[in-house]
């Protein structure tokens, strides 16, 4: 899954190469989003062993309670990140380039505001992906990651780049996250049917 992220970053840089400053904007976004995603990943690190332990102990109630609480907090964190990026994009860019050029702001401000729309769904998808791993179905997480970053994000970004409008490229991120949301929910329904509802049952 780490390798998939590296391939996606490399592919996006190739696509944005023709748009000059857009590559710089993409780099700035990646640094900013790490601050927002970091607490969610920390939440996941604490959640996975709790769910795995209670799965082994046969406590379905605790598994469900942990899942719901984690999703609630992750979505809350991501919505705060969404609000910050929507309200202060120019200031955030200025953190990395105090003398940000007009060209950088013209491309960067709409880029941050468009890309961060994906945060609406990202918190849920990250937590659900970790739930898959905790319940012994890590392959589901990998499939969602491959579909989002390689099968949707890069192809859609490339198609939008053909228009010559760099602002269209950024919409590939929310579109890819919507696909991730759909797949994550589908796999969660399957796991709930096949595993979660049977936790604690007599064998």
Secondary structure per residue as TSV (DSSP state, phi and psi in degrees):
chain	resnum	aa	ss	phi	psi
A	1	X	-	360.0	-34.0
A	2	X	H	-64.8	-39.6
A	3	X	H	-64.5	-37.1
A	4	X	H	-60.6	-42.3
A	5	X	H	-62.6	-38.6
A	6	X	H	-67.0	-41.1
A	7	X	H	-63.3	-41.3
A	8	X	H	-62.0	-45.1
A	9	X	H	-62.0	-43.6
A	10	X	H	-62.2	-44.8
A	11	X	H	-63.1	-41.9
A	12	X	H	-65.0	-38.6
A	13	X	H	-64.7	-35.9
A	14	X	H	-65.4	-42.9
A	15	X	H	-65.1	-40.3
A	16	X	H	-82.4	-7.5
A	17	X	G	-56.7	-36.1
A	18	X	G	-73.8	-10.1
A	19	X	G	-107.8	12.2
A	20	X	T	57.8	-101.8
A	21	X	H	-60.1	-21.2
A	22	X	H	-58.8	-33.3
A	23	X	H	-63.4	-40.3
A	24	X	H	-64.0	-42.2
A	25	X	H	-61.4	-42.9
A	26	X	H	-61.8	-41.2
A	27	X	H	-63.5	-41.6
A	28	X	H	-64.3	-43.2
A	29	X	H	-58.9	-43.9
A	30	X	H	-61.9	-38.1
A	31	X	H	-68.1	-41.6
A	32	X	H	-65.6	-44.3
A	33	X	H	-67.1	-23.0
A	34	X	H	-65.5	-33.1
A	35	X	H	-68.1	-32.5
A	36	X	H	-81.5	-39.3
A	37	X	H	-76.1	-24.9
A	38	X	H	-55.7	-49.1
A	39	X	H	-65.6	-29.4
A	40	X	H	-68.8	-41.7
A	41	X	H	-65.6	-36.0
A	42	X	H	-63.5	-42.2
A	43	X	H	-58.3	-43.1
A	44	X	H	-62.4	-40.4
A	45	X	H	-60.6	-33.6
A	46	X	H	-81.3	-29.2
A	47	X	H	-74.0	-42.5
A	48	X	H	-56.3	-51.1
A	49	X	H	-65.6	-30.8
A	50	X	H	-66.0	-46.1
A	51	X	H	-66.4	-44.1
A	52	X	H	-62.1	-42.9
A	53	X	H	-62.8	-47.4
A	54	X	H	-71.8	-26.3
A	55	X	H	-63.7	-46.6
A	56	X	H	-67.3	-32.4
A	57	X	H	-81.3	-7.1
A	58	X	T	78.1	26.2
A	59	X	-	-103.1	88.9
A	60	X	H	-63.6	-37.5
A	61	X	H	-60.3	-43.2
A	62	X	H	-70.9	-35.0
A	63	X	H	-61.0	-48.1
A	64	X	H	-65.9	-41.3
A	65	X	H	-64.4	-41.0
A	66	X	H	-65.2	-42.3
A	67	X	H	-59.7	-49.7
A	68	X	H	-64.1	-42.5
A	69	X	H	-65.1	-41.4
A	70	X	H	-65.5	-42.9
A	71	X	H	-62.6	-42.9
A	72	X	H	-61.1	-47.7
A	73	X	H	-69.8	-39.0
A	74	X	H	-64.5	-44.4
A	75	X	H	-64.1	-39.3
A	76	X	H	-61.3	-44.3
A	77	X	H	-62.3	-44.0
A	78	X	H	-67.7	-33.4
A	79	X	H	-68.8	-33.7
A	80	X	H	-64.1	-44.1
A	81	X	H	-61.0	-40.4
A	82	X	H	-60.1	-46.7
A	83	X	H	-62.5	-42.8
A	84	X	H	-63.5	-45.2
A	85	X	H	-69.2	-33.6
A	86	X	H	-71.8	-35.9
A	87	X	H	-87.3	-33.1
A	88	X	-	-129.1	46.9
A	89	X	H	-63.0	-41.1
A	90	X	H	-66.1	-40.0
A	91	X	H	-66.5	-37.8
A	92	X	H	-65.0	-40.9
A	93	X	H	-64.3	-37.9
A	94	X	H	-63.3	-22.8
A	95	X	H	-63.3	-29.0
A	96	X	H	-101.6	-17.5
A	97	X	-	-149.6	91.6
A	98	X	T	-58.5	-29.8
A	99	X	T	-106.6	46.3
A	100	X	-	-54.7	129.1
A	101	X	-	-71.9	161.4
A	102	X	H	-59.5	-39.7
A	103	X	H	-62.1	-41.4
A	104	X	H	-63.3	-41.5
A	105	X	H	-71.9	-37.7
A	106	X	H	-61.1	-39.5
A	107	X	H	-84.8	-39.6
A	108	X	H	-71.9	-40.2
A	109	X	H	-62.5	-53.4
A	110	X	H	-65.0	-30.9
A	111	X	H	-61.1	-50.4
A	112	X	H	-62.3	-40.5
A	113	X	H	-68.6	-30.8
A	114	X	H	-81.1	-48.8
A	115	X	H	-61.9	-39.4
A	116	X	G	-68.6	-10.3
A	117	X	G	-61.6	-25.6
A	118	X	G	-67.5	-17.9
A	119	X	H	-63.3	-24.4
A	120	X	H	-57.1	-32.0
A	121	X	H	-110.3	-19.4
A	122	X	H	-62.4	-41.5
A	123	X	H	-58.5	-46.7
A	124	X	H	-61.0	-47.0
A	125	X	H	-65.0	-38.7
A	126	X	H	-64.2	-46.0
A	127	X	H	-65.6	-45.4
A	128	X	H	-62.7	-38.3
A	129	X	H	-60.7	-38.0
A	130	X	H	-72.9	-30.2
A	131	X	H	-62.6	-41.4
A	132	X	H	-56.6	-44.9
A	133	X	H	-65.4	-42.1
A	134	X	H	-63.7	-29.3
A	135	X	T	-97.2	12.2
A	136	X	T	83.8	22.0
A	137	X	-	-126.5	54.0
A	138	X	H	-61.7	-23.7
A	139	X	H	-62.0	-31.1
A	140	X	H	-63.3	-42.5
A	141	X	H	-60.8	-42.0
A	142	X	H	-66.0	-41.4
A	143	X	H	-63.2	-41.9
A	144	X	H	-64.0	-42.6
A	145	X	H	-64.6	-43.3
A	146	X	H	-62.8	-45.7
A	147	X	I	-62.2	-43.4
A	148	X	I	-69.7	-49.2
A	149	X	I	-88.9	-35.1
A	150	X	I	-102.3	-38.5
A	151	X	I	-88.1	-21.0
A	152	X	I	-118.6	-58.2
A	153	X	I	-57.0	-55.3
A	154	X	H	-66.0	-47.7
A	155	X	H	-61.2	-42.0
A	156	X	H	-66.6	-43.1
A	157	X	H	-60.7	-41.5
A	158	X	H	-64.8	-43.8
A	159	X	H	-61.9	-43.5
A	160	X	H	-67.1	-29.8
A	161	X	H	-66.9	-24.5
A	162	X	T	-65.9	-20.2
A	163	X	T	-73.3	-19.7
A	164	X	T	83.0	-0.8
A	165	X	-	-101.9	107.5
A	166	X	H	-63.4	-29.4
A	167	X	H	-64.3	-28.2
A	168	X	H	-67.6	-33.5
A	169	X	H	-59.7	-38.4
A	170	X	H	-64.2	-23.8
A	171	X	H	-68.5	-13.4
A	172	X	H	-62.3	-29.2
A	173	X	H	-68.5	-52.0
A	174	X	H	-62.4	-36.3
A	175	X	H	-63.3	-45.3
A	176	X	H	-63.4	-36.4
A	177	X	H	-70.1	-32.0
A	178	X	H	-64.1	-40.6
A	179	X	H	-63.8	-42.2
A	180	X	H	-61.1	-41.1
A	181	X	H	-60.1	-45.3
A	182	X	H	-64.3	-46.9
A	183	X	H	-66.5	-42.2
A	184	X	H	-61.4	-42.8
A	185	X	H	-66.0	-40.8
A	186	X	H	-60.5	-47.3
A	187	X	H	-68.7	-33.5
A	188	X	H	-65.2	-40.4
A	189	X	H	-61.8	-41.2
A	190	X	H	-65.2	-43.1
A	191	X	H	-67.0	-37.8
A	192	X	H	-62.5	-42.3
A	193	X	H	-69.5	-40.4
A	194	X	H	-90.0	-27.3
A	195	X	T	-124.3	-57.4
A	196	X	G	-60.9	-45.3
A	197	X	G	-65.8	-16.2
A	198	X	G	-100.1	-1.2
A	199	X	T	-63.3	130.5
A	200	X	T	89.0	-5.0
A	201	X	-	-72.8	150.5
A	202	X	-	-68.1	134.2
A	203	X	-	-96.5	360.0
